[in-house]
Amino acid sequence: MSIGASMNTGIMNMVSNADIIVKLVLIILLVFSIVTWAIIFLKFRLLTKARKETDDFLELFWENKGMKKIYLASRGLDYSPVARLFRAGYGEFSRMRKLQGAPDSGERQELPEVEDFPGSRRTVMNNLERSLNKAAIDQGNRLERALSFLATTGNTAPFIGLFGTVWGIMESFRNIGTMGSASLAVVAPGISEALVATATGLAAAIPAVVAYNYFLHKIGLFRSEMEIFSSEFLSMVERQFFIEKMGNKA
């Protein structure tokens, strides 16, 4: 029998001979581990698609084909938080236009004229900024969904495993007292069975902590990207649909 097979057999024997509380702890940790790996797989897939679609959208946006054309082309980019952010800003302008009954030209300057908006230019920009901020928060929360479970697993799994180990050692010492013998042959099996819980807790916690930090870093990059895009979008709107038009009317 190979060393690996012997180790697996030994671990299985220790688990099968463990106390019922230790077995319950191992089952809980196994559930934590399975859910953790499922979240890691799904979140990695989500962020990979979000990265690709965001790059595609930014390339499309900076080609400067016109707001409505960008909006129509971006409707299929459901994973990109920046594309969703743009659609939120565009939607706010569309809502204002509908309130004013402005026609939709479909070209580059399809957004309403300055005088089409109620109130001042600052009011319009504030409304748009609030809409973008809300959309950015929503997208950040969407990207961070389920990360709290990874954090919980990383923080609690070692302690759950330690609880199983402490319980198993307590049972071992109780057996020592019952048998009246403290030889290594009596102590070692119970302690080794108990330590399996700690090892399982660490095995569940380590991937969760690594994945949590990795995903948090990636999401932080998306947040920064959304913040930069919001500033650029607001500046572009103010420049193209307020300053230039006011200058043309002067």
Order of alpha helices (4+ residues) and beta strands (2+ residues): alpha-alpha-alpha-alpha-alpha-alpha-alpha-alpha
